[in-house]
Amino acid sequence: MPVWAVVLTVVVVALASAGIGGAVGGRFAAQGAEPTEDQAPQLDNEPPSGAPSRAPDTIAGVSQRVSPSVVSIQDSDARLSGNGSGFVIAGDHVVTNNHVAAALDGGLEVVYSDGSTSEAEIVDTRPESDLAVLKLIEPLAVEPLEWGDSGQATVGDSVIAIGAPLGLAGTVTTGIISAVDRPVSLGEGERGAEAAIEALQTDAAINPGNSGGPLVDMQGRVIGVNSAIATMGAPEGGQSGSIGLGFAIPSADAEAVVNDLLGGDPAAEADLGAELDAGYENGARIQSDANAGGEAVEPGGPADQAGLRPGDVITEFDGEPVGDADALLALLAEKRPDDEVRVTYERDREPRTADITLGASTD
């Protein structure tokens, strides 16, 4: 079988939750800004008892100082061996994936690297971004992790992933940024919301249970939230492991969503007002009314007001090329309601442009 014929599947990587499938769509973005010369965060976490201390600018030194602020998340009633991961931020809050929090029916419990536990409750979730924020009830005194700038990440940068793959808490893996701005669909989540991200791709080993854990740079700053892996399939009923294709929500997107959630504002998502054809691959095609089960273009909505119709194929969104519906959803997720964007689209194979003022959706 030629390499190009291998079909990859993106699955979220919580240990106990069901995998959500989708095709990897994407474009390479090999350019990025120069690495920053910022000083490393002054983490006060002590190295594990009995472990030899390492310099803070080494992989061992970063992992020693970051790991105490990384937690595994489980069901406090069922005592599952580990559903996913998360990390502590300021204000005794924990950031994780929505698919981790949503998979737990009972009470939430976090387990620190030293085995200590704390009950937790969900502050709010954003299924469309696959993020959730938890509040710790009796937090352990660990140093909150700092957000880094994912916009400064470039292909080849060294990164460290920390989490609880397969329930193995405190697991550290290393690698590089393999690609940036990789459009990835995580499938349909709660309330029918499509989770789509423009991910950081990494070859640091990420496996089921790593979901929600941090991807950090060599200064220990969080530049991504580990969320999904691409696999080549597994036996029925089995779990697929890492093949070196992991995806993390960039910190620039995650931090903005987390701030919204902590502010108690549902922060409506930007909305195009059109149903897209998930199976079309030469752009993002608007569904026909028949296939949409109604009006594919919302009457009076953003796309309608801009003159778009069912069957139109969007090929460019705000200056970015659009390969398919997943790519458009990922670009849309970066926008806010009332943002104005220019789209290029084709109708009867003739290129056209339109300016669209995006709407708002809380669904």
N, C-alpha and C positions, 0 to 999 in steps of 0.2 A: 504494500500500500504506500503510495507516495506521501510525503510529509504533509503536503497541502490538503490531503484528503482526510486527515485525522480530525474527527469532530471533538472539540473540547466542551466540557460542561462546567459552568460556574456554579458552585454550591456554597452556601453560607456555611460557616465552620463552627457552629455551636455543637457540642457533643450530644446533647439529648434532644435537640429540636430536629424536626424533619428538614432535609435538604430542600432548597428551593432552586430549581433549575433555570437555566437561561443560556443563550448562546453568547459567546464572547464576541462583541463587536469592537472595532477600535481603529485608532490611528496612532502612529508613533509620533512622539514629540521629544526628539533627542536633545533639543536645546534647552538650556536653563540658565539661571543667573549664577554668578560666581558664588562659592561658599562664603558665608559670613564669617567674620573674625570675632564674633561675640564671645565673651567669656562663658565658660560652662556655668550652669546654675549651681548655686551653692547649696547642694543637697546635704542635709545633716544626718541622713540615714547612716547608721553604722554598719560596717561589714558584718556578715553573719558571725556569730560567736565561734571562735576556733578557726575561722578561715583566715588565711594570710591576706593582708591588705595589699591592694594593688593601686597603682597610680590612677587618678581619676580620668586621664585621657586614654586609657586602654579599654579594650572590650570588657575585660574582667572588672576594671574599676567602675565603668559605667553600669554594668549589670549589678554589681554589689550595691550601688547607691540608689538605683532605680527599683530593683526588685521588691524591697519592702513596701513600696507604694503601689504595687500591682497585686490585685486580688483575684481569686477564683470565685465564681458565683454559682450558688446551688439552691435547691429548694430546701427550706428549713424544716419542712414537714416530712418529705419523702427521703431526705438525706441522700440525694443523688450524689454520685462520685464527682460530679463537676459538669455544669452545663456550658460554661463559658468563662470569660475573663473580663476584667475591667481595671481601671486605674483611678487612684484618688486624686482629686483636684481640690482647690481651695474651698473652704466652707464645709468640709466633711461630706463632700459629694463624690460619687463614683460615676464615671462615664463608661458606658458599655454599648453594645448593639441592641437595637429594638428586638431583633429576633432572639436574643438571649433572654431578655426580660419577659417577652411575650410567651416563651415556652414554659415558664414556671407557673403552675397553677396555685401552689401554696405560697407560704411566706418566703421572702427572699433572705438569704444569708450570704455574707461574704466571708471568705477565709483568707487571712493574711499569710505572708510567706513564713512566719514563725508558727503557724497553726492556730493563732488566735482567731476568734470569730466575732462577728457583729451582725445583728439583725439590720435589715435595710428595707426601705419602702420606695416605691417608684414615685419620683417627682413628676415626670412627664416623659412622653415618648414622641418621636417623629418617625413613623413608619416609612414615609417617603424618602427619608435620609438614612434609614436603618440605624438610628441613634436613640439612646435612652439615658436619662440621668436618675441615679438613685441617691437617697439621703440615708446616711449611716445613723443608726440609733445610738449605739455606744461605740464611737469610733476609737481606734487605736491611734496613738500619737505618732503618725508617720508624716514625712514631709510631702506636701502635695507636689505633683509633677507640673512642670511648666509647658505651655504650648510653644512649639517652635513654628517656623515659617515654612510651610510646605512649598510656597512659591519660590523659595530659594533652592529647593531640591533639584538635582539634575542627574541624568543617567550616569551611573558609576559611583555615586556617593555611597559610602558604607552606612549600613543601618543595622539595628538590633531589634528583634521581635521578642517580647516577653509575655508569657501567659501560661495557661494550663491545658496544653493539648492532651487529649485522651485522659483528662483528669490528673495529669502529672504536673502539679503546681510548681511554679518557679522555673519552668523550662526556658532557657535562653538559646536563641538561634541567631545567626548572623548572615549577612549577605550584602547585596547592593541594591540600589534603585535600578530596576531593569527598564522601566519606561514610566513616563508621567502622562497625565491627562488621558488615561486609558478608559474609554466608555465601557461600563460594565452594568448589565442588568442583573439585579438580585431576585427578580421575579415579583409575583404579586403578594403583598403583605396584608396587614390588617385593613379592613374596610375597603379592600380592593385596590389599595394604594400600590403603585408600581415604584419599587425602590431602585433608583438608577444613580450611579455615581460616576464621576470622572476620577478614576482611582490612580494611586501610586502603585505601580507593579513592582514586586520585589521577588528575588529568589531566596530570601531568608525563609527557612522551612516554616510553613504555617499549616496546621492540621486541625481537625475537629476539636473544639475546645479552646482554640486560640481567639475565637471571636470576641471582640470588645477590648482585647489587650492592646497595649501601645506598641507602635513602631517608632523607635527613637533614633535620633542622630547620635553622632559621637560626642556630643555635649550632654546627652541625657535628656534632650528636649523632645516632646511628643510631636512628631511630624505626620502621624497617621494613626487611624484606628483600624486594626486588622479586622477584616470582615468576610472575605471569601477566598476560595481557591478554585483554580481550574483543574479538572481531573479528566482522565480518560476512561472513566467508568469503573464500576466495581461489581463483584458478584451480587446477585439479588439478596437484599437484606444486609449487605456489608457496607463498610464505610471506606471511602477512598482517601488516600493520603496525599501528601505533598509531592508534586512533580516539578517544583521550582517555579510555579506560577501562582503567586499570592497577590491579593489586592487589598489595599487599605484606603479608607476614606481620608483625604488630605486634611491636615489640621486647619487649613484656612476655612474649609467648609464646616468641619466638625466644631471648631470653636464658636463660629457664628451661630450654629444651631443650638449648641449647649447654652450659650448666653441667652438666646431666645427662650429656651425651656426654663432656665432658672429665673427669668423675668416673669414667668407665669403667663406669658403671651403665647397663644397658639401659633402665632406668626404664620399666617396663611401662605401657602406655596404659590409661586407664579403659575399661571394657567394659560394655555394657548387657546382653549375652547374648541378643540377638535380631537376626534378619535383617530388614532394612528394604526396603520396596518403593520403588526409586529412581524409578519412574514416577508415583507418587502425589503430588498437589500440594496437597491440602487438609489438611496435617499430615503427620506421619511415620507411615505405616502399617506395621505388622508384617506380613511376608509370610505367606501361607498355607503350610502344610506342603508342599503339592504344588508350589507355585512355588519354594519354598526347596530342594527336592530332599532333604528330610529334615525334621527338627524345627526349625521357624522360631524357636521359643523354647527356648533351651538348658535342658534339664532340670536343676533345681537351681541355675540361674544367677540373676543379679540380677533380671531381668525376671520369671522364673518365680516366684521367692520373693515378689515383690511382687504376684503375682496377674495379671500381664498375659498375654494370649493372642494367638494368630495372629488378624489382622484388627483388633485394637485400633489406634486412631489417636491418637498422642501429639500434643497441641496446645500444650502448655506444658511447659518443662523448667527447673526451678530458677527459676521466675519470669519466664522469657523465652518469648515466643511462638515457636512452631515452624511454619514454613510448609511444609516438606517434609523429605525425608530428609537432604539436604545441610545444611540449617540445623541439624538435630539433631546430625549428625556434627561440625559446627563447634563447637557448644556442648559436646559430649562431649569434644572435644579439649582443652578448657580445664580439665577436671577430672582428678583423680588417683584411682587405685584406692583404695577404701574411703571415698571421699567419699559423703555421703548427700544425695540430692536429692529434691525433691518433683516429681512429674510429674502433669499433668492429661491425661487421655485420654478418648476416646469409645468406647463399646461399644454397638452397635445404636443409635447416635445419642444415647445417654445419657451425660452427662459424669460422670467419676469421677476420683478422685485416689488417688495411692499414693506412699509413701516408698520409695525404692530405694537400697540400698547398692551402689555400683558395684563391679564386679569388676575383674580385671586381665587384660590380653592383651599378649603380646609379639610376636604375629603381625603 
